[in-house]
Amino acid sequence: MSQADDISQTELAESAGVSQPTIWKLLNGKTRKSKELPSIAAALGVNMEWLATGKGEVIGGEQIASPRIDLSRMIPVWSDDGETDDFVTSPGDKPAKSWRAYKMKRNSGVAEAPAGSIIIVDTSIEPGTGDIVLAMMSGKVSAYRYVTGADGSGFLSVDDNRVPMASVSSDSLIGVAIYLIRDLRTQ
């Protein structure tokens, strides 16, 4: 008998080392394939080919071991369009629910955050002058330096002082950078 009898989505996700939304999407036909199928098949004790295609023996076949992932350290990746199906692992503390990760698609106005950088932000922190923040401006997510005005209002600045600061609204501000991961190799 396989381990698939009477298992919840959450239990399967934990056992397979994948996210619960991945299990939900597979079960509800929102996606037909996943790179996580070997882990899910192993957790269920079923043949991966059968799980993927419905063909072959349910039990048996080659089981492929995969490394376990600590899901409590996973941070959802967001893009200009919203939350994606990707996750990154927290480089430090276990993440709070208010943490998000963004992979910079283009160079930002902040030298520390070039294209390809992964920036993890906390959406619950109030920014202070000098903080690197992410904001959505003209439909694009980018990194900026936050500046507090004399009246307490916020402005977004870039490293090029020829570019004027922009007023920031609570709608455009995404969060304060708490981790910045980048490739330090020179091109």
C-alpha positions in Angstrom: 0.0 0.0 0.0 1.3 3.4 -0.8 1.6 6.4 1.5 -1.0 8.2 -0.5 -3.9 7.0 1.6 -5.5 9.7 3.7 -2.8 12.4 3.4 -3.5 16.1 3.3 -2.0 18.5 0.9 -0.1 20.1 3.7 1.3 16.8 4.9 2.2 15.8 1.3 3.9 19.2 0.7 6.0 18.8 3.9 6.9 15.2 3.2 7.9 16.0 -0.4 9.7 19.2 0.5 7.6 21.3 -1.8 5.1 24.2 -1.3 1.5 23.5 -0.6 0.4 25.7 -3.5 2.4 23.4 -5.8 0.4 20.4 -4.6 -2.9 22.4 -4.9 -2.1 23.5 -8.5 -1.3 19.9 -9.6 -4.4 18.5 -7.9 -6.7 21.2 -9.4 -5.4 21.1 -12.9 -3.8 24.6 -12.8 -0.5 23.0 -13.9 0.1 19.7 -15.5 3.8 19.2 -14.8 6.3 20.2 -12.1 10.0 19.7 -11.5 8.9 18.5 -8.1 7.2 15.3 -9.3 10.1 13.1 -8.3 9.9 14.3 -4.7 6.1 14.1 -4.7 6.2 10.5 -6.1 8.8 9.5 -3.5 6.7 11.0 -0.7 3.6 9.1 -1.9 5.5 5.9 -2.5 4.2 5.7 -6.1 5.9 5.4 -9.6 6.8 8.8 -10.9 5.8 7.9 -14.5 2.3 6.9 -13.2 2.0 10.1 -11.3 3.1 12.2 -14.2 1.2 10.5 -17.0 -1.2 7.9 -15.5 0.7 5.2 -17.4 2.6 2.3 -16.0 2.4 0.6 -12.6 1.2 2.7 -9.6 3.7 1.1 -7.3 7.2 0.2 -8.3 9.5 1.7 -10.8 12.6 3.7 -10.0 12.3 6.0 -7.0 14.6 9.1 -7.3 15.7 10.6 -4.0 15.7 14.3 -3.8 17.0 16.6 -1.2 14.6 17.9 1.4 14.0 21.6 1.6 13.1 23.4 4.8 9.9 25.1 3.7 9.8 27.3 6.7 12.8 29.2 5.2 11.1 29.7 1.8 10.3 33.3 0.6 7.9 33.8 -2.3 9.3 35.5 -5.4 7.4 38.4 -6.8 7.7 40.2 -10.2 6.3 43.4 -11.8 3.1 41.4 -12.3 2.7 40.0 -8.8 3.5 36.8 -7.0 5.1 34.0 -9.0 5.4 30.3 -8.4 9.0 30.6 -7.4 10.6 30.7 -4.0 14.1 31.5 -2.6 15.6 30.3 0.6 16.2 32.8 3.3 19.9 33.4 3.7 19.4 34.2 7.4 16.5 34.2 9.8 13.3 32.3 9.1 11.2 34.7 7.1 8.2 36.6 8.3 5.0 36.4 6.3 5.7 40.1 5.3 8.9 39.1 3.4 9.0 39.0 -0.4 11.8 38.4 -2.8 12.3 40.1 -6.1 14.9 39.4 -8.9 15.9 42.6 -10.5 15.2 42.4 -14.2 17.1 45.6 -15.1 19.7 47.8 -13.5 18.1 50.0 -10.8 19.2 53.5 -9.8 21.1 52.0 -6.8 24.6 50.6 -7.6 24.2 47.8 -5.0 21.2 46.4 -6.8 22.2 45.7 -10.5 20.2 43.5 -12.8 20.2 39.9 -11.6 20.3 40.8 -7.9 17.8 39.2 -5.6 16.4 41.6 -3.1 14.4 40.4 -0.1 12.2 43.1 1.4 10.0 43.3 4.5 6.7 44.9 3.6 5.9 45.7 7.2 8.9 48.0 8.0 8.7 51.8 7.8 11.6 53.1 5.7 14.1 55.6 7.0 16.4 58.0 5.2 19.2 56.0 3.4 17.3 52.7 3.4 17.2 50.8 0.1 13.6 50.2 -0.8 11.7 48.6 -3.6 8.9 50.6 -5.2 6.6 50.1 -8.2 7.0 53.1 -10.5 5.4 53.2 -14.0 4.5 49.5 -13.6 8.1 48.4 -13.0 9.7 47.3 -9.7 13.0 49.0 -9.0 15.4 49.7 -6.1 15.7 53.2 -4.7 17.2 55.0 -1.8 14.5 56.4 0.6 14.7 60.0 1.7 12.5 61.4 4.4 11.4 65.0 3.7 11.3 67.8 6.3 7.5 67.3 6.6 7.8 63.6 7.0 6.9 62.7 3.5 8.9 60.2 1.5 11.0 60.5 -1.6 12.7 58.0 -3.8 16.3 58.8 -4.9 18.8 57.2 -7.2 22.6 57.3 -7.1 22.8 59.7 -10.0 22.2 63.2 -8.5 21.2 64.5 -11.9 17.9 62.5 -11.6 15.3 64.4 -9.5 13.8 62.6 -6.5 10.3 61.3 -6.9 7.5 61.5 -4.3 6.6 58.1 -2.9 3.1 57.0 -2.0 2.2 54.1 0.2 0.7 52.5 -2.9 4.0 52.5 -4.8 6.3 51.5 -1.9 6.8 47.8 -1.7 9.1 47.3 1.2 12.5 47.9 2.8 15.4 45.8 1.6 16.7 43.5 4.4 18.8 41.1 2.3 20.5 41.8 -1.1 22.0 38.9 -2.9 24.1 39.6 -5.9 26.7 38.0 -8.1 30.0 39.8 -7.3 31.9 38.5 -10.4 32.9 41.1 -12.9 31.6 40.7 -16.4 
